Amino acid sequence: MTAKRSAGILLFRGAEAKGAEAADPAAVVRAGTDPVSAPQVLLAHMGGPFWARKDERAWSIPKGEYEPDEAPEAAARREFQEELGMPPPPGDLLALGSVQQTGGKVVTVWALAGDLDPRQIVPGTFEMEWPRRSGRLQAFPEIDRVAWLDLAQARTKIVARQEVFLDRLEERLRG
């Protein structure tokens, strides 16, 4: 059986990213905010009853599963829209690679310099039986809130297996 695959976008602001993906190697991708300030990333707190009272290690990069016939980058953009209710800001995606999560799912992430107002998020929903064994289906938001966090804060909030993406972004920002 093939492992499930997810793709996502790690939105960041307040920094400059340098690297091979820039159209001009000397150019930088600007985040649209003060480029000398500490970088921040947009993370989403996972929705539903399991995550309701958790904070540390309960935040994630906006992402979602995709089928083999869909390009991972297209899936990342689609999932950003589905999870946050708005398209990702325009700009070039910076590849941060893939990681296998504890359950076996392979997650591929791109970073994107941009900005958005967390108050404008309109999350998608999912249904699950709740309470368990009740026979009742209830709808829950896929994410119940989003926040801009500096990298130190983000490291304490993000699910453990996704922390490597913060490290890779930080390396890219350092050049």
Backbone hydrogen bonds, N-H to C=O, Kabsch-Sander energy under -0.5 kcal/mol:
donor,donor_aa,acceptor,acceptor_aa,energy
6,S,106,V,-2.7
7,A,64,G,-2.3
8,G,108,T,-2.1
9,I,62,P,-1.6
10,L,110,W,-3.2
11,L,9,I,-0.9
12,F,112,L,-2.4
13,R,40,Q,-2.1
17,A,29,V,-1.4
18,K,172,R,-1.5
22,A,19,G,-1.5
27,A,24,D,-2.4
29,V,17,A,-1.8
30,R,28,V,-0.7
31,A,15,A,-1.0
37,S,34,D,-1.4
40,Q,13,R,-2.4
41,V,149,L,-2.9
42,L,11,L,-2.3
43,L,41,V,-0.7
43,L,147,A,-2.2
44,A,60,S,-2.9
45,H,145,R,-3.2
46,M,44,A,-0.5
46,M,58,A,-2.1
47,G,142,E,-2.7
51,W,48,G,-0.6
52,A,48,G,-0.8
54,K,51,W,-1.8
57,R,156,T,-0.8
58,A,55,D,-1.8
58,A,157,K,-0.7
59,W,157,K,-2.0
60,S,44,A,-3.0
64,G,7,A,-1.6
66,Y,5,R,-1.7
70,E,67,E,-2.0
75,A,71,A,-2.4
76,A,72,P,-2.4
77,R,73,E,-2.0
78,R,74,A,-2.5
79,E,75,A,-3.1
80,F,76,A,-2.0
81,Q,77,R,-1.9
82,E,78,R,-2.6
83,E,79,E,-2.9
84,L,80,F,-2.4
85,G,81,Q,-2.2
94,L,111,A,-2.9
95,A,93,L,-0.6
96,L,109,V,-2.5
99,V,107,V,-2.0
101,Q,99,V,-0.6
101,Q,105,K,-3.3
104,G,101,Q,-2.2
106,V,4,K,-2.6
107,V,99,V,-3.1
107,V,105,K,-0.6
108,T,6,S,-2.5
109,V,97,G,-2.4
110,W,8,G,-2.1
111,A,94,L,-3.0
112,L,10,L,-2.0
114,G,12,F,-2.6
120,Q,117,D,-2.4
121,I,118,P,-1.3
122,V,84,L,-2.6
126,F,140,F,-2.5
128,M,138,Q,-2.1
130,W,136,R,-2.5
134,S,131,P,-1.9
138,Q,128,M,-2.7
140,F,126,F,-2.8
142,E,124,G,-3.3
144,D,45,H,-2.2
145,R,45,H,-0.8
147,A,43,L,-2.1
149,L,41,V,-2.6
149,L,147,A,-0.5
151,L,39,P,-0.8
154,A,150,D,-2.9
155,R,151,L,-1.9
156,T,152,A,-0.8
156,T,153,Q,-1.1
157,K,153,Q,-1.0
157,K,154,A,-0.5
158,I,154,A,-2.8
159,V,59,W,-2.3
162,Q,159,V,-1.9
163,E,159,V,-0.6
163,E,160,A,-1.3
165,F,162,Q,-1.6
166,L,162,Q,-0.7
166,L,163,E,-0.9
167,D,163,E,-1.7
168,R,164,V,-2.4
169,L,165,F,-2.2
170,E,166,L,-2.5
171,E,167,D,-2.2
172,R,168,R,-2.1
173,L,169,L,-2.5
174,R,170,E,-1.7
175,G,171,E,-1.0
